């Protein structure tokens, strides 16, 4: 049934009237209510890749730094270190074929934290990221590298270098999640790093330079003296040929 006009011929209101509905099949029943929409899946609760990398560096407490004068030697030394238990490895940019070596290691050790050190410009940073680096490290803070999208959106961890308290704080405030204190041996070693603990207990730091296998035990307090801190352990040209020794670095 339908409701007729609410006005009579003179335009005055009148009681509602009901008009007969035209004959025909009854209208179809209304469709059942739609189920509630499922919320869109969001991955915002997952840690960015750079945070995962930083967590693993903290857990390891050690970044092995590899420097070699040939790609072949770098590959052999890297395999020895990784097979011996090293979980975080940096290959210095000056190593011949560094990006090819890195790419091969990423394929062979996909769960290992691999990075490139002594990155001084955006071009090298892009090549390293393209080869699969999970972190990049510099002896100073390279602002152009810091401002790259890959670092700003949390895909890759950038570790800039700093020497003075002012530089350390500046790098942290610029967005660095961890700062490399360099050159630590020239600054007083353990005593210098430990002195940074009180003012910078909220800043993650990694001590770099002058840390050798023979002094590994002496360097342990560096990692313990500063909150969230790690040390860099060099696999330099003088030892990379002794693969048995390289295997013992982590042990």
TORKOL-270487 format. One line per field, with one value per residue: chain; y, x, z of N, C-alpha, C, CB in turn; residue number from 1; residue in one letter. Coordinates in steps of 0.1 Angstrom, whole numbers, padded with zeros to 4 digits. Glycine has a CB too. Example, Ala and Ser with C-alpha at 12.3 -4.5 7.8 and 13.67 -1.06 7.14 Angstrom:
<nodes>
chain = [A:A];
nv = [-0057:-0022];
nu = [0132:0128];
nw = [0078:0071];
cav = [-0045:-0011];
cau = [0123:0137];
caw = [0078:0071];
cv = [-0033:0000];
cu = [0132:0129];
cw = [0078:0079];
cbv = [-0045:-0006];
cbu = [0113:0141];
cbw = [0090:0057];
resi = [1:2];
resn = [a:s];
</nodes>
This chain:
<nodes>
chain = [A:A:A:A:A:A:A:A:A:A:A:A:A:A:A:A:A:A:A:A:A:A:A:A:A:A:A:A:A:A:A:A:A:A:A:A:A:A:A:A:A:A:A:A:A:A:A:A:A:A:A:A:A:A:A:A:A:A:A:A:A:A:A:A:A:A:A:A:A:A:A:A:A:A:A:A:A:A:A:A:A:A:A:A:A:A:A:A:A:A:A:A:A:A:A:A:A:A:A:A:A:A:A:A:A:A:A:A:A:A:A:A:A:A:A:A:A:A:A:A:A:A:A:A:A:A:A:A:A:A:A:A:A:A:A:A:A:A:A:A:A:A:A:A:A:A:A:A:A:A:A:A:A:A:A:A:A:A:A:A:A:A:A:A:A:A:A:A:A:A:A:A:A:A:A:A:A:A:A:A:A:A:A:A:A:A:A:A:A:A:A:A:A:A:A:A:A:A:A:A:A:A:A:A:A:A:A:A:A:A:A:A:A:A:A:A:A:A:A:A:A:A:A:A:A:A:A:A:A:A:A:A:A:A:A:A:A:A:A:A:A:A:A:A:A:A:A:A:A:A:A];
nv = [-0012:0023:0056:0083:0117:0144:0167:0183:0191:0218:0225:0222:0206:0171:0141:0113:0091:0059:0043:0018:-0008:-0015:-0045:-0074:-0094:-0100:-0078:-0085:-0100:-0080:-0079:-0099:-0085:-0071:-0087:-0074:-0052:-0063:-0052:-0032:-0048:-0040:-0032:-0017:-0022:-0037:-0039:-0015:-0023:-0012:-0010:-0036:-0045:-0029:-0040:-0066:-0060:-0049:-0072:-0089:-0074:-0070:-0059:-0071:-0060:-0060:-0058:-0060:-0067:-0078:-0091:-0119:-0127:-0113:-0125:-0151:-0147:-0135:-0156:-0174:-0160:-0157:-0184:-0191:-0180:-0153:-0127:-0102:-0083:-0060:-0048:-0030:-0001:0003:-0022:-0042:-0048:-0047:-0044:-0065:-0087:-0083:-0087:-0114:-0126:-0119:-0134:-0160:-0160:-0152:-0145:-0132:-0101:-0079:-0053:-0022:-0003:0029:0046:0074:0089:0095:0080:0057:0048:0041:0020:0001:-0004:-0014:-0037:-0052:-0044:-0042:-0023:0008:0024:0053:0073:0098:0120:0119:0140:0140:0113:0105:0117:0102:0084:0057:0055:0073:0063:0040:0016:0009:0008:0035:0043:0069:0084:0099:0122:0140:0150:0169:0163:0137:0141:0158:0141:0121:0137:0144:0121:0097:0063:0049:0057:0059:0060:0075:0083:0059:0049:0069:0088:0080:0055:0030:0046:0070:0063:0053:0076:0089:0078:0088:0114:0106:0083:0076:0073:0051:0036:0028:0016:0023:0016:0008:-0015:-0047:-0082:-0092:-0075:-0080:-0089:-0067:-0048:-0055:-0041:-0018:-0023:-0029:-0006:0015:0022:0002:-0003:-0012:-0029:-0025:-0049:-0055:-0073:-0073:-0067:-0080:-0103:-0117:-0138:-0159:-0181:-0199:-0184:-0163:-0176:-0178:-0154:-0146:-0164];
nu = [0008:0004:0010:-0012:-0016:-0010:-0025:-0056:-0078:-0080:-0057:-0055:-0045:-0052:-0065:-0042:-0043:-0048:-0036:-0045:-0021:-0006:-0013:0008:0039:0051:0075:0110:0126:0145:0181:0203:0220:0252:0283:0304:0330:0363:0391:0417:0448:0476:0510:0523:0530:0552:0587:0608:0632:0657:0656:0654:0679:0696:0689:0699:0726:0731:0726:0746:0769:0792:0808:0823:0850:0860:0888:0905:0929:0920:0893:0889:0903:0889:0864:0870:0880:0857:0838:0851:0849:0821:0813:0825:0810:0806:0782:0776:0789:0811:0822:0849:0848:0870:0879:0886:0861:0840:0812:0803:0813:0798:0772:0773:0778:0754:0736:0745:0745:0718:0706:0724:0738:0749:0771:0784:0814:0831:0817:0813:0798:0767:0765:0780:0766:0741:0749:0757:0734:0719:0732:0725:0731:0726:0733:0751:0782:0801:0831:0826:0797:0778:0759:0743:0740:0727:0702:0691:0663:0661:0672:0658:0632:0635:0645:0671:0700:0719:0751:0767:0799:0815:0834:0837:0818:0799:0796:0786:0761:0749:0747:0730:0707:0701:0690:0703:0704:0723:0756:0789:0818:0847:0881:0885:0907:0926:0914:0915:0905:0890:0886:0877:0853:0838:0835:0816:0792:0774:0764:0754:0737:0714:0720:0729:0760:0789:0821:0851:0881:0915:0911:0920:0926:0943:0937:0912:0899:0905:0890:0864:0852:0844:0822:0805:0805:0791:0757:0737:0758:0784:0813:0837:0854:0884:0891:0917:0942:0964:0957:0937:0944:0949:0928:0919:0924:0907:0883:0882:0876:0851:0847];
nw = [0000:-0006:0005:0001:-0013:0009:0008:0000:-0028:-0026:-0015:0012:0043:0047:0062:0061:0034:0020:-0009:-0032:-0040:-0071:-0088:-0087:-0085:-0051:-0035:-0035:-0006:0017:0014:0034:0063:0058:0068:0094:0085:0082:0100:0084:0077:0096:0097:0114:0140:0140:0143:0128:0102:0108:0136:0143:0134:0151:0176:0174:0171:0196:0212:0203:0210:0197:0169:0142:0122:0090:0069:0039:0013:-0011:-0030:-0029:-0006:0013:0012:0020:0046:0057:0056:0073:0097:0101:0101:0124:0144:0145:0144:0136:0111:0096:0065:0053:0032:0015:0008:-0020:-0045:-0027:-0027:-0043:-0028:-0005:-0014:-0022:0003:0017:0003:0010:0037:0049:0073:0088:0102:0082:0070:0057:0060:0066:0049:0029:0012:-0007:-0030:-0026:-0004:-0015:-0032:-0014:0001:-0020:-0024:-0002:0024:0059:0076:0077:0082:0092:0096:0104:0108:0080:0066:0042:0037:0061:0056:0036:0021:0028:0053:0068:0068:0082:0071:0068:0090:0101:0112:0123:0128:0156:0177:0199:0229:0220:0193:0194:0207:0188:0166:0176:0181:0155:0145:0146:0156:0169:0178:0165:0184:0177:0170:0193:0208:0207:0222:0247:0253:0272:0295:0284:0271:0292:0307:0293:0301:0321:0312:0288:0289:0277:0250:0225:0218:0199:0204:0186:0168:0173:0187:0194:0188:0207:0228:0235:0260:0276:0264:0270:0293:0280:0266:0286:0302:0291:0286:0265:0247:0223:0210:0184:0166:0150:0120:0106:0079:0089:0102:0087:0072:0088:0094:0113:0136:0132:0134:0161:0172:0181:0201];
cav = [0000:0035:0068:0093:0130:0149:0179:0181:0199:0232:0227:0221:0192:0161:0129:0104:0081:0047:0039:0003:-0010:-0022:-0060:-0079:-0102:-0092:-0074:-0095:-0096:-0073:-0087:-0100:-0075:-0075:-0089:-0063:-0052:-0067:-0040:-0034:-0053:-0029:-0037:-0006:-0027:-0044:-0030:-0012:-0031:-0006:-0013:-0050:-0045:-0024:-0050:-0077:-0055:-0048:-0085:-0094:-0067:-0070:-0057:-0075:-0051:-0067:-0050:-0069:-0061:-0084:-0096:-0133:-0128:-0108:-0135:-0162:-0142:-0133:-0169:-0180:-0153:-0161:-0198:-0192:-0175:-0138:-0125:-0088:-0081:-0048:-0048:-0017:0003:0003:-0035:-0043:-0056:-0047:-0046:-0079:-0095:-0082:-0093:-0129:-0130:-0118:-0146:-0172:-0159:-0143:-0141:-0124:-0087:-0075:-0039:-0016:0007:0040:0052:0088:0097:0089:0070:0044:0043:0035:0008:-0008:-0008:-0022:-0050:-0059:-0040:-0039:-0011:0015:0031:0063:0078:0111:0120:0124:0145:0136:0099:0105:0122:0093:0078:0044:0057:0081:0054:0029:0004:0005:0015:0043:0045:0079:0086:0112:0121:0148:0150:0177:0156:0126:0146:0163:0129:0115:0146:0144:0109:0085:0054:0045:0065:0053:0069:0072:0071:0057:0047:0082:0096:0075:0042:0026:0057:0080:0057:0052:0090:0093:0070:0096:0124:0100:0070:0073:0072:0038:0039:0017:0021:0019:0020:0005:-0027:-0058:-0095:-0094:-0067:-0083:-0089:-0053:-0040:-0059:-0031:-0007:-0027:-0029:0007:0025:0015:-0001:0000:-0023:-0026:-0030:-0058:-0055:-0084:-0065:-0075:-0088:-0116:-0123:-0151:-0169:-0183:-0205:-0174:-0155:-0184:-0177:-0140:-0146:-0174];
cau = [0000:0011:0004:-0016:-0011:-0014:-0032:-0068:-0078:-0078:-0044:-0055:-0041:-0062:-0059:-0035:-0051:-0040:-0040:-0042:-0009:-0008:-0011:0021:0046:0056:0089:0119:0130:0158:0193:0208:0230:0266:0291:0312:0343:0375:0400:0428:0460:0486:0522:0529:0534:0564:0599:0615:0644:0668:0655:0658:0694:0702:0686:0709:0740:0732:0726:0759:0779:0804:0808:0836:0853:0868:0895:0913:0934:0915:0879:0890:0907:0878:0854:0875:0880:0843:0832:0857:0844:0807:0812:0830:0801:0803:0768:0775:0801:0812:0832:0853:0845:0882:0881:0883:0849:0833:0797:0801:0815:0787:0760:0774:0776:0740:0729:0749:0742:0707:0702:0735:0738:0761:0771:0796:0820:0838:0808:0815:0789:0754:0766:0785:0756:0731:0754:0758:0720:0714:0739:0719:0736:0716:0737:0762:0789:0810:0840:0820:0783:0776:0745:0735:0737:0717:0690:0685:0650:0663:0675:0647:0620:0639:0648:0686:0706:0731:0759:0777:0810:0816:0845:0835:0804:0790:0793:0778:0748:0744:0744:0718:0695:0699:0683:0711:0699:0735:0767:0802:0828:0859:0889:0884:0920:0933:0907:0916:0900:0880:0883:0869:0839:0831:0832:0804:0781:0765:0756:0748:0733:0703:0725:0736:0773:0798:0835:0858:0895:0925:0906:0926:0923:0951:0932:0898:0895:0906:0879:0851:0845:0839:0808:0797:0806:0781:0744:0734:0770:0790:0826:0841:0866:0889:0897:0926:0950:0975:0952:0927:0949:0949:0914:0916:0924:0895:0872:0882:0874:0838:0847];
caw = [0000:-0007:0012:-0009:-0011:0022:0005:-0009:-0041:-0022:-0009:0026:0048:0049:0068:0052:0027:0015:-0022:-0035:-0047:-0083:-0087:-0092:-0075:-0040:-0037:-0029:0007:0017:0016:0048:0066:0055:0080:0097:0078:0090:0100:0075:0084:0097:0102:0122:0153:0138:0144:0115:0100:0115:0150:0145:0133:0163:0187:0172:0174:0211:0217:0200:0217:0190:0154:0136:0111:0080:0059:0032:0000:-0023:-0027:-0025:0008:0021:0012:0028:0060:0062:0058:0085:0109:0102:0104:0137:0153:0144:0139:0130:0103:0087:0055:0050:0019:0007:0003:-0034:-0047:-0014:-0028:-0048:-0017:0004:-0020:-0021:0017:0020:-0003:0016:0052:0049:0087:0095:0101:0074:0067:0050:0068:0060:0038:0030:0003:-0010:-0040:-0020:0005:-0023:-0037:-0002:0004:-0031:-0023:0009:0037:0069:0083:0071:0092:0088:0106:0109:0104:0067:0066:0030:0039:0071:0051:0026:0025:0034:0067:0074:0069:0091:0064:0070:0101:0098:0124:0121:0137:0164:0186:0211:0234:0212:0181:0198:0210:0176:0158:0182:0178:0140:0142:0147:0167:0176:0173:0166:0190:0169:0173:0207:0215:0207:0231:0261:0253:0281:0304:0277:0269:0305:0311:0286:0306:0329:0304:0275:0292:0268:0236:0221:0212:0196:0204:0174:0165:0183:0195:0187:0194:0220:0239:0236:0274:0281:0258:0275:0301:0272:0263:0299:0309:0286:0284:0251:0239:0217:0206:0171:0167:0136:0113:0097:0070:0096:0107:0080:0066:0099:0095:0126:0146:0129:0140:0176:0176:0189:0212];
cv = [0012:0047:0078:0107:0135:0162:0176:0190:0214:0235:0226:0207:0183:0149:0120:0094:0070:0043:0024:0002:-0018:-0037:-0064:-0088:-0094:-0089:-0084:-0091:-0089:-0082:-0088:-0089:-0080:-0077:-0077:-0064:-0055:-0055:-0043:-0039:-0042:-0036:-0027:-0010:-0034:-0034:-0027:-0020:-0025:-0009:-0027:-0052:-0040:-0033:-0061:-0072:-0054:-0062:-0092:-0088:-0065:-0068:-0060:-0066:-0058:-0058:-0060:-0062:-0068:-0090:-0111:-0134:-0123:-0118:-0147:-0159:-0141:-0146:-0176:-0173:-0157:-0175:-0200:-0186:-0160:-0136:-0111:-0085:-0069:-0050:-0034:-0013:0001:-0011:-0037:-0052:-0057:-0050:-0060:-0089:-0095:-0089:-0109:-0134:-0129:-0130:-0159:-0172:-0149:-0138:-0133:-0109:-0082:-0060:-0035:-0004:0018:0045:0067:0096:0089:0078:0057:0039:0036:0021:-0003:-0013:-0017:-0036:-0058:-0055:-0037:-0027:-0005:0023:0041:0068:0092:0110:0127:0127:0140:0121:0098:0108:0113:0087:0065:0044:0064:0072:0042:0016:-0001:0014:0022:0046:0056:0079:0099:0110:0128:0146:0158:0170:0144:0130:0151:0151:0123:0124:0147:0131:0096:0076:0049:0053:0058:0063:0065:0085:0069:0056:0060:0091:0092:0062:0040:0038:0067:0075:0057:0066:0095:0087:0079:0106:0117:0086:0066:0071:0059:0042:0027:0022:0015:0024:0016:-0007:-0039:-0071:-0097:-0086:-0069:-0082:-0075:-0044:-0043:-0048:-0020:-0010:-0026:-0015:0017:0017:0013:0000:-0013:-0019:-0031:-0038:-0060:-0069:-0078:-0074:-0084:-0101:-0123:-0136:-0162:-0173:-0190:-0194:-0165:-0163:-0182:-0164:-0139:-0154:-0170];
cu = [0009:0003:0001:-0011:-0017:-0022:-0044:-0067:-0076:-0065:-0044:-0051:-0053:-0056:-0052:-0045:-0042:-0045:-0036:-0029:-0012:-0005:0003:0028:0051:0071:0098:0123:0143:0169:0197:0219:0244:0274:0300:0325:0354:0385:0412:0440:0470:0498:0530:0535:0548:0576:0604:0627:0656:0668:0658:0673:0701:0700:0696:0723:0741:0733:0740:0770:0792:0801:0822:0838:0863:0875:0905:0918:0929:0901:0880:0894:0896:0867:0858:0875:0866:0836:0838:0851:0829:0805:0817:0821:0799:0790:0766:0789:0800:0824:0836:0852:0858:0885:0877:0870:0840:0818:0794:0803:0803:0775:0761:0772:0761:0732:0733:0746:0731:0703:0712:0734:0750:0760:0784:0801:0827:0830:0808:0806:0777:0756:0770:0774:0745:0736:0754:0744:0715:0720:0733:0724:0725:0720:0749:0769:0799:0819:0835:0805:0782:0762:0737:0731:0726:0703:0684:0672:0652:0666:0664:0635:0623:0642:0662:0691:0718:0738:0769:0787:0810:0828:0842:0820:0794:0786:0784:0763:0742:0739:0731:0706:0692:0691:0690:0706:0711:0746:0780:0812:0842:0868:0891:0898:0928:0926:0908:0910:0889:0876:0874:0854:0832:0827:0819:0791:0770:0757:0749:0743:0721:0707:0732:0749:0781:0812:0843:0872:0904:0921:0911:0923:0930:0945:0917:0893:0895:0895:0865:0844:0839:0824:0799:0796:0795:0768:0742:0746:0776:0804:0828:0854:0872:0894:0906:0934:0960:0970:0942:0931:0949:0934:0910:0915:0911:0883:0871:0878:0861:0838:0856];
cw = [0000:0000:0001:-0005:0002:0020:-0003:-0021:-0038:-0016:0006:0031:0049:0056:0057:0046:0022:0001:-0024:-0043:-0060:-0081:-0092:-0081:-0063:-0041:-0030:-0015:0007:0019:0030:0051:0063:0068:0082:0090:0087:0089:0091:0083:0084:0103:0110:0135:0152:0139:0130:0114:0108:0130:0153:0144:0146:0175:0186:0175:0190:0217:0215:0209:0210:0175:0149:0123:0102:0070:0052:0019:-0012:-0019:-0023:-0010:0017:0023:0021:0043:0066:0065:0071:0098:0111:0106:0119:0148:0153:0138:0133:0124:0094:0078:0051:0036:0010:0003:-0011:-0036:-0035:-0016:-0034:-0036:-0007:-0001:-0020:-0007:0021:0015:0005:0031:0054:0063:0094:0093:0094:0070:0060:0059:0060:0048:0040:0020:-0001:-0020:-0035:-0011:-0003:-0028:-0026:0001:-0007:-0030:-0011:0022:0046:0077:0076:0083:0086:0099:0112:0104:0090:0065:0054:0031:0050:0066:0040:0031:0032:0049:0075:0077:0077:0084:0067:0082:0097:0111:0121:0131:0144:0174:0199:0216:0225:0199:0183:0200:0197:0167:0163:0179:0164:0136:0143:0159:0175:0170:0175:0173:0184:0169:0188:0214:0216:0217:0245:0263:0263:0290:0297:0275:0282:0310:0305:0292:0312:0320:0293:0278:0283:0253:0235:0214:0209:0196:0193:0174:0177:0191:0188:0194:0207:0231:0240:0250:0279:0276:0263:0284:0293:0269:0275:0305:0304:0282:0269:0242:0233:0214:0191:0172:0153:0132:0103:0089:0077:0101:0098:0073:0076:0102:0108:0137:0144:0135:0155:0181:0185:0201:0224];
cbv = [0000:0039:0074:0093:0139:0152:0190:0184:0197:0237:0239:0224:0193:0158:0120:0097:0086:0035:0048:-0004:-0018:-0016:-0067:-0068:-0110:-0101:-0060:-0097:-0109:-0062:-0082:-0114:-0070:-0064:-0102:-0061:-0038:-0079:-0037:-0020:-0066:-0018:-0042:0006:-0035:-0052:-0037:0003:-0032:0009:-0010:-0059:-0037:-0010:-0055:-0082:-0041:-0041:-0094:-0093:-0073:-0083:-0043:-0090:-0037:-0078:-0038:-0083:-0060:-0096:-0095:-0140:-0119:-0095:-0140:-0167:-0129:-0125:-0179:-0178:-0138:-0158:-0207:-0186:-0179:-0131:-0127:-0078:-0093:-0035:-0056:-0014:0017:0008:-0045:-0049:-0069:-0035:-0035:-0082:-0091:-0067:-0089:-0133:-0121:-0105:-0148:-0174:-0154:-0149:-0153:-0129:-0080:-0084:-0031:-0011:0002:0036:0046:0091:0100:0100:0075:0046:0055:0044:0010:-0001:0005:-0016:-0049:-0073:-0028:-0051:-0014:0024:0021:0075:0079:0123:0128:0113:0160:0138:0091:0114:0136:0082:0076:0036:0064:0093:0051:0026:0006:0008:0004:0056:0032:0093:0083:0115:0128:0163:0155:0191:0151:0119:0157:0171:0119:0114:0160:0145:0111:0088:0043:0030:0079:0048:0067:0068:0072:0045:0037:0089:0097:0085:0033:0014:0063:0083:0043:0045:0099:0090:0060:0103:0134:0101:0068:0084:0084:0029:0049:0010:0017:0024:0034:0016:-0027:-0056:-0106:-0090:-0052:-0096:-0098:-0047:-0041:-0072:-0025:-0006:-0041:-0039:0012:0032:0023:0008:0007:-0028:-0033:-0018:-0072:-0045:-0094:-0055:-0065:-0080:-0113:-0114:-0149:-0165:-0191:-0215:-0165:-0153:-0198:-0181:-0131:-0149:-0187];
cbu = [-0010:0014:0014:-0031:-0016:-0002:-0023:-0081:-0091:-0090:-0038:-0069:-0033:-0069:-0070:-0023:-0060:-0041:-0032:-0054:0002:0000:-0022:0031:0058:0054:0091:0132:0131:0157:0204:0213:0229:0273:0300:0315:0345:0382:0406:0431:0465:0481:0531:0520:0524:0565:0610:0618:0647:0669:0641:0651:0698:0695:0672:0707:0742:0720:0715:0762:0782:0812:0804:0837:0858:0861:0903:0907:0949:0924:0871:0900:0920:0872:0851:0889:0888:0835:0835:0872:0845:0799:0820:0844:0805:0814:0758:0772:0805:0814:0828:0867:0841:0893:0873:0895:0853:0834:0792:0811:0828:0783:0759:0788:0785:0734:0733:0764:0755:0696:0698:0749:0736:0762:0768:0793:0829:0852:0794:0829:0797:0745:0777:0797:0749:0728:0768:0764:0711:0718:0754:0721:0746:0714:0741:0758:0797:0802:0854:0827:0775:0781:0744:0744:0749:0721:0691:0696:0642:0674:0688:0643:0614:0627:0646:0694:0709:0727:0765:0770:0823:0803:0857:0837:0804:0797:0806:0783:0748:0755:0755:0720:0698:0712:0677:0726:0691:0738:0767:0808:0828:0856:0903:0876:0929:0933:0892:0910:0911:0884:0896:0875:0840:0840:0843:0805:0785:0771:0765:0758:0728:0693:0734:0727:0781:0795:0842:0850:0896:0927:0891:0941:0926:0965:0935:0894:0904:0920:0879:0852:0855:0847:0807:0803:0819:0787:0733:0723:0781:0783:0837:0843:0862:0900:0886:0934:0957:0980:0945:0921:0963:0957:0909:0927:0936:0893:0874:0895:0872:0827:0852];
cbw = [0012:-0021:0022:-0010:-0022:0030:-0002:-0001:-0048:-0013:-0013:0032:0061:0036:0075:0058:0016:0024:-0033:-0042:-0039:-0095:-0094:-0096:-0081:-0027:-0031:-0037:0016:0029:0007:0051:0081:0046:0078:0112:0072:0084:0114:0068:0077:0106:0090:0124:0160:0124:0153:0114:0085:0113:0155:0134:0121:0167:0186:0158:0168:0217:0210:0185:0230:0192:0150:0132:0117:0073:0066:0029:0001:-0028:-0040:-0034:0011:0015:-0002:0024:0062:0051:0046:0085:0107:0089:0095:0138:0167:0135:0151:0141:0095:0096:0042:0056:0018:0015:0012:-0042:-0052:-0006:-0038:-0059:-0009:0006:-0035:-0026:0026:0014:-0017:0015:0060:0042:0095:0090:0115:0061:0079:0036:0079:0056:0039:0027:-0010:-0015:-0051:-0012:0012:-0035:-0042:0010:0005:-0044:-0021:0007:0035:0078:0098:0060:0101:0082:0101:0102:0114:0056:0067:0018:0043:0082:0046:0022:0012:0027:0069:0066:0056:0100:0049:0057:0113:0090:0129:0120:0130:0172:0179:0208:0248:0208:0174:0211:0220:0168:0157:0197:0184:0133:0128:0148:0161:0174:0181:0153:0206:0154:0166:0211:0207:0194:0227:0271:0257:0290:0309:0264:0263:0316:0309:0272:0316:0340:0299:0264:0306:0269:0233:0213:0221:0183:0218:0162:0162:0192:0197:0186:0184:0217:0236:0230:0282:0278:0243:0283:0311:0259:0257:0309:0307:0274:0290:0246:0248:0204:0215:0161:0173:0135:0107:0105:0061:0107:0120:0069:0060:0112:0083:0129:0145:0114:0136:0181:0164:0180:0207];
resi = [1:2:3:4:5:6:7:8:9:10:11:12:13:14:15:16:17:18:19:20:21:22:23:24:25:26:27:28:29:30:31:32:33:34:35:36:37:38:39:40:41:42:43:44:45:46:47:48:49:50:51:52:53:54:55:56:57:58:59:60:61:62:63:64:65:66:67:68:69:70:71:72:73:74:75:76:77:78:79:80:81:82:83:84:85:86:87:88:89:90:91:92:93:94:95:96:97:98:99:100:101:102:103:104:105:106:107:108:109:110:111:112:113:114:115:116:117:118:119:120:121:122:123:124:125:126:127:128:129:130:131:132:133:134:135:136:137:138:139:140:141:142:143:144:145:146:147:148:149:150:151:152:153:154:155:156:157:158:159:160:161:162:163:164:165:166:167:168:169:170:171:172:173:174:175:176:177:178:179:180:181:182:183:184:185:186:187:188:189:190:191:192:193:194:195:196:197:198:199:200:201:202:203:204:205:206:207:208:209:210:211:212:213:214:215:216:217:218:219:220:221:222:223:224:225:226:227:228:229:230:231:232:233:234:235:236:237:238:239:240:241:242:243:244:245:246:247:248:249:250:251];
resn = [x:x:x:x:x:x:x:x:x:x:x:x:x:x:x:x:x:x:x:x:x:x:x:x:x:x:x:x:x:x:x:x:x:x:x:x:x:x:x:x:x:x:x:x:x:x:x:x:x:x:x:x:x:x:x:x:x:x:x:x:x:x:x:x:x:x:x:x:x:x:x:x:x:x:x:x:x:x:x:x:x:x:x:x:x:x:x:x:x:x:x:x:x:x:x:x:x:x:x:x:x:x:x:x:x:x:x:x:x:x:x:x:x:x:x:x:x:x:x:x:x:x:x:x:x:x:x:x:x:x:x:x:x:x:x:x:x:x:x:x:x:x:x:x:x:x:x:x:x:x:x:x:x:x:x:x:x:x:x:x:x:x:x:x:x:x:x:x:x:x:x:x:x:x:x:x:x:x:x:x:x:x:x:x:x:x:x:x:x:x:x:x:x:x:x:x:x:x:x:x:x:x:x:x:x:x:x:x:x:x:x:x:x:x:x:x:x:x:x:x:x:x:x:x:x:x:x:x:x:x:x:x:x:x:x:x:x:x:x:x:x:x:x:x:x:x:x:x:x:x:x];
</nodes>
